[in-house]
C-alpha cells in the first residue's frame, strides 16, 4: 500500500473494524467480494433503455445492506433500478452527505482483454473486470462503509445517504437526472461524493490527491453530409457524400484548438508543487505543447484534455450498397467544453475547423455545459483532515474531470459535488486514466481498502 493507514491514530475512525456484524467480519474481504459480485452482474449500459438492468446489482446491494438504515428503491423504467439508503441525522438543519456510486458499466470487446472482463478474477492482488475502475470499486466500498457505520451505531447530526444509481453511462436519463427531477427530497444532499479522483500523483512534495471539483461540459454534435446519388461504376466528378465526410473528419482531426490556462488548471498545477520551470511551462500557452511531449501518454492525454476544448470524431454512418454513390453520411463528434465555455463558443470552433465545408453540412448539437463547485467548503476541509491520516504526506489538489459524472446534476441543483476516492500507489495515475472505458480494467485490493476507510472517516468527520 502506498500510504500505510495509521490504524491506531484515531480509534473512532476504525470503530467499524471491530464492531462489524456482517458475515466475514473482514472489511477488505467483504469489499473485494462485493466488487466481484457487481462486476459479475454485467450491468452493461449500451445506451438503450432495455440495457443496464441495474436491478441485479440493486438486489445484491439491498441484500448486503439489509438492516442497515432505511432503504428505498426507484424504478423509472423496467429493470433500471436505483437504491437509496439513509442513516437519518439527529439534526434536520445539519448538512447531509451522499456517497453516490453508479452500478452500470460500458460495453466491452473481450478481444482486447487479457482476462474475462466479467469473471472478476483476483490475480496478484488485483481484481480484474469491467467497472473495476469506473466505478464499481467506489460503489462497493461506499456500501461497505455505510453498512459498517450503521452496524457500529453511527447516529450523526447530518443525514448520511448511500445512492447506488443506474444509467450514469448514458447521461443519467434513468438515474440521477430522473431522480433529481422526480424524487428530489429522496436524493438531494448538501454534499455529494462520487467518482473519481483520489489517485496518487507523485510530486516532489509527496503524493497529491486530485479532488475533482469541476467537470467539462459535453457538446455532442451530429454532422449530416450531403451528396448526389449515382452509379458506383462511373465515379468521375461525382458528388460523393462519403468522400466529403472523409474530408470533414480529416479537418476535425487536424484542428488544433488553443491551449486554455483556466483557473482550475492553474490551481491544479500550483497545488502539485512541481519544479519551478515545469510549473512555468504547464502554465504557459506557448510552452505547454512542449511540456506534454515529455510526459507518458496517459498523463499527456489527460492534461491536454484539461486545457483544451476537445473534438473527437467517433461515429460514421453512410452508404447503402457497393455500386451506389452515397448521397448522405451522418457523423458524430464528441466535443468537450471547458468551464466558462458556452455552446456558441464550441460551434464557432467547429465552424473554424470545417472552413468552407461548414456551410455545406447540417450541424446539430446538444449543449450540456461544464459545472463546478468551490474548493473552500467544509467537505474539502473534511477530506483534507481525513486523507492526511489515511495517506501520510499527501495533500489535496483541486482538479478538473475531463469526462462527465452524475455530479453535474447535483451541482446544478445546488449541492457541493466532488469526485474523489482513495487509491494506493499500486494503481499508477497513468494506468488509472487509460483504464477508463479501456481494456484490462483492474484495481488493487489495497485501493478497495483505502476507499472504504475514506468513506467511513469522512462521514464521521463531516456529519458528527
Ligand atoms: Zn463512471
Boltz pocket constraint, residues with backbone or C-beta under 6 A from the ligand:
constraints:
  - pocket:
      binder: B
      contacts: [[A, 102], [A, 134], [A, 135], [A, 168], [A, 195], [A, 404]]
      max_distance: 6.0
